[in-house]
C-alpha cells in the first residue's frame, strides 16, 4: 500500500490534514474570508476540505484547488456534488509549485503543505504570486514548542520556535492579522485519529494481504509520535496580509 493510500485511510475520520478541530477551521476561514464573496485558491488542496467548507458556508464564494493526487481530487469532486457546490469549484491536477492562473485570488491557502515548496518562506513566496491586491494568505506549519531531539528534527524537519517562526514571516514582508496555535487536545486528537483509524482498518480487514503491514505501520507511527515528537512539536496557522506591496 503506497503512502497516498495510507494517508487516505488514516484521515477518514479527520479529513482536515492538520491538527485543527472544526471550530478552529471555521474561525480561520472567517478571518481569511471577511466578505464571503472572495475567490480562493488552495495550493496542495488534497480532498479540498478547506474549500468545501468555505463554499458550503458562503454561497457567493468561488474556489480553485490544485493537488498531485488524482484520487483525492476525485473524492473532492464527489463531495462537492453532494454539497451542491460543484459549479463554484475548479480543481487542477498537478504540482502546486507549478500552478499558474490568469487571475489573482483574494485568499491563498496552504496548510500543512509547505514541504511541497521547500519550507514556510518559499510557500509564502509562491502564495504571493497568486495573490490579488489586498488579498490574504492562510498558512499552517509546524514549529518546535521546546528543544527537539535530533531524531525529531530528522523525522519532521528543521523548524524554529514559534516566536522565530513569526519573526521570519514578518521579515519576509507579511503581517499576521490572525493566528491560531493548535492546542494539546487538537494535536493529540489528530494523531489518535490518524493512527487509530489506520489500525482499525487493518483489524477490520484481516484477509487483506496488506493488513499486517498496515497494522505495523500504524504502530510505528503511533510510537514515533509518543516517544519522539509529542512533547516538542507544535502547529501554528496564520492569516497574513502583505505589509507593503
Beta strands, then each sheet from edge to edge (+ up, - down):
strand 1: 39-43
strand 2: 62-67
strand 3: 89-93
strand 4: 105-111
strand 5: 131-144
strand 6: 174-181
strand 7: 233-242
sheet 1: 3+ 2+ 1+ 4+ 5+ 7- 6+
end
